[in-house]
């Protein structure tokens, strides 16, 4: 069984992020082995798969997401979520 690295982080709304995308700190993305997409899971129920954009301007303990995506998924601003690389399954 494959072991996926994951981390608990804050998910925040950010108007500069386009729909279907999320912005994550590039060093954290490297630690989590994120290449293309990330999986955001809030409380084991709310799940989002977003295209990952790496950036040094994002704080290490945050992921920035499109406000529209968060509203559609029912995720509140500043929620704590499990972040991991999306494996396609």
NORZI-V150702 format. One record per backbone hydrogen bond with DSSP energy under -0.5 kcal/mol. CO is the residue of the C=O (numbers start at 1). NH is the residue of the N-H. E is the energy in kcal/mol with one decimal. If there is no record, write none. Layout:
co->(CO,CO)
nh->(NH,NH)
e->(E,E)
This chain:
co->(2,5,7,7,9,10,10,11,11,12,14,18,20,21,22,23,24,25,26,27,28,29,30,32,33,36,37,38,39,39,40,41,41,42,42,45,46,48,48,50,51,53,55,55,59,61,62,63,64,65,66,67,68,69,70,70,71,74,76,79,79,81,81,82,83,84)
nh->(4,85,9,83,81,12,63,78,79,65,17,21,51,66,53,64,55,29,30,31,32,34,33,85,35,52,86,50,41,84,48,43,82,45,46,47,42,40,50,38,22,24,26,58,62,10,25,12,23,14,70,71,72,73,74,75,74,76,79,11,81,9,83,41,7,39)
e->(-0.6,-0.6,-0.5,-3.0,-3.2,-0.6,-2.4,-1.6,-1.0,-2.7,-1.6,-1.6,-2.6,-1.0,-2.7,-2.7,-2.0,-2.4,-1.8,-1.9,-2.4,-2.9,-0.8,-0.5,-0.5,-3.0,-2.2,-2.3,-0.5,-1.6,-2.6,-0.5,-2.9,-2.0,-2.0,-0.5,-2.9,-3.1,-0.5,-2.9,-2.5,-2.7,-0.6,-0.8,-1.8,-2.3,-0.6,-2.9,-3.1,-2.2,-1.9,-2.3,-2.4,-1.8,-0.7,-3.0,-0.8,-0.5,-1.2,-2.9,-0.5,-2.8,-0.5,-2.3,-2.0,-3.0)
